[in-house]
Amino acid sequence: MSPDSRQTTEDQREQEGLEQAVEQAIAACGGDLRATIRALIVANDYLEGEVGELMKAVSRANVRGRFQSYSG
C-alpha cells in the first residue's frame, strides 16, 4: 500500500467518523437541524470558556514557576 493510498484511507475513515457524528448530533435533537445547530453553538461557547479558564490557570502556574521548560 502506497503512502498516498494510506492517507486516502485515513481521510476516508475520518470523513466517515465525522458523518457518523453529524448523524448522531441530529438524531439527539430529534432530527431538528436548528436545534442541532443551537446545541452545537452552546457546546462550543461552553468549551471556549473552559479553554479560557485553562489558559488563565496555566499562565498563573507558569508565572509562579510551576512549569519546567523543556529544552529538548
C-alpha positions, -999 to +999 in steps of 0.1 A: +000+000+000+015+033-010+017+063+014-009+081-007-034+053-006-029+050+032-035+087+036-067+084+014-079+055+036-072+075+068-090+105+053-120+083+043-122+069+079-120+104+093-148+116+070-169+086+079-164+093+116-174+129+110-205+119+091-215+095+119-210+122+145-232+146+124-259+119+122-257+113+160-260+150+168-290+154+145-306+123+160-300+136+195-320+167+186-349+147+172-340+155+136-344+192+141-315+209+123-320+242+140-320+226+174-288+207+164-270+239+154-282+257+186-269+228+207-235+229+189-232+266+194-240+263+231-215+235+235-188+255+216-194+285+238-190+264+269-158+248+256-144+282+246-150+293+282-133+262+296-103+268+273-101+304+285-101+293+322-074+267+315-053+292+297-055+315+327-046+287+351-016+277+330-005+313+327-007+318+365+012+285+371+039+295+346+044+329+363+047+311+397+074+288+382+054+256+385+062+245+349+097+235+339+108+245+304+115+216+281+149+222+264+149+191+242 
